[in-house]
Amino acid sequence: MITKKEEAIYNSYLYASRSAQDKPTKFRRNFDNMSDKDVVCLKKLSLFFDKYRNISYSNWFASPYKVYNAFEYFDLHFFTTRKALKCYTMYMRDRELNSPDSEESIELLKTCLSFIYNYCKDNSITVDEYKRMQEDKLPLILLHLKEHKLNFYMLHALEADAIIKSVETSILNFIVKDFWTIFSQTRTALISSRILKEKAKKGIEIINKKLVEK
């Protein structure tokens, strides 16, 4: 028996594969004749996503197609393996190091700003209060970085250097491997940015204004 969640997982997998070939996606609606092997894979993936709720289906299934330039077909079983986890880790790291003015970085900025606004609104706090919040004795912004709700460019835009520097390097590297290397590279890139830097600044100003008006 395939659950609605498992149907969504499969169709996300299907979309990633078709998009990698620049082909339209016809989502599957009838799952009655699915192979036993694929059913087992979907059950495993469902449990995996339950355990790691910070991982989005779209990023998980897109990762190998982004990591490998030449198109290669990845079956459903591949996404239950450690190789899939390695691809995902590489992809998410590469996204952090994208050019700040790339289309993807600008779209990610919008996602991060939307997350911050909704979090602040739901918790009746300001952006400044948000960036200073702690959870389990760690800055909340770092936990949100680990969960990919924020990225490094957003951390720089929040001007949270002093807060981050108060955390031990070993803990930062546990949150993101080679933390300071990525932090330094993205900060330098953002400083020389022509577009993202201004969009981030204006975005935070808009959020603060909306939070006051609500």
Residue pairs with C-beta under 8 A, 6 or more apart in sequence:
2 10
2 31
2 34
2 39
2 42
3 46
5 46
6 42
6 43
6 45
6 46
7 28
7 31
8 57
9 42
9 45
9 46
9 49
9 57
10 28
10 31
10 38
10 42
10 76
11 25
11 27
11 28
12 57
12 58
12 61
13 57
13 61
13 76
13 79
14 25
14 27
14 28
15 25
15 27
15 58
15 61
16 58
16 61
16 62
16 65
17 61
17 65
17 73
17 74
18 24
18 25
19 25
19 62
19 65
20 62
20 65
20 71
21 71
34 42
37 76
37 77
38 76
41 76
41 77
41 79
41 80
42 76
44 80
45 76
45 79
45 80
48 55
48 80
49 55
49 57
49 60
54 146
54 147
54 148
54 149
55 88
55 148
56 148
59 88
59 91
59 92
59 148
60 79
60 84
60 88
61 79
62 91
63 84
63 87
63 88
63 90
63 91
63 92
64 72
64 74
64 78
64 83
64 84
64 87
64 91
65 71
65 72
65 74
66 91
66 94
67 87
67 90
67 91
67 94
74 84
78 84
92 148
93 177
93 182
95 104
95 108
95 151
96 151
96 152
96 176
96 182
96 186
97 182
97 185
97 186
98 104
98 105
99 105
99 189
100 153
100 186
100 189
100 190
100 193
100 195
100 196
100 197
101 193
101 194
101 195
101 196
105 153
105 196
106 195
106 196
106 199
108 151
108 153
109 151
109 153
109 154
109 157
109 196
109 199
109 200
109 203
110 203
112 149
112 150
112 151
112 153
112 154
113 154
113 200
113 203
113 204
113 207
115 144
115 149
115 150
116 127
116 130
116 150
116 154
116 204
116 207
117 207
117 210
117 211
119 130
120 126
120 127
120 129
120 130
120 207
120 211
121 210
121 211
121 214
123 130
125 133
126 208
126 211
127 158
127 204
127 207
127 208
127 211
130 140
130 141
131 139
131 141
131 158
131 160
131 163
132 139
132 163
133 139
133 140
133 141
134 140
135 143
136 143
138 167
138 171
139 160
139 163
139 164
139 166
139 167
141 150
141 155
141 158
141 160
141 163
142 164
142 167
142 172
142 175
143 175
144 150
145 151
145 152
145 155
145 175
145 176
146 175
146 176
152 182
152 183
152 186
152 187
153 186
153 189
153 190
153 196
153 200
154 200
155 164
155 183
156 186
156 187
156 190
156 200
157 190
157 197
157 200
157 201
157 203
157 204
158 204
164 172
164 183
169 179
169 180
172 179
172 180
173 179
176 182
190 196
190 197
190 200
191 197
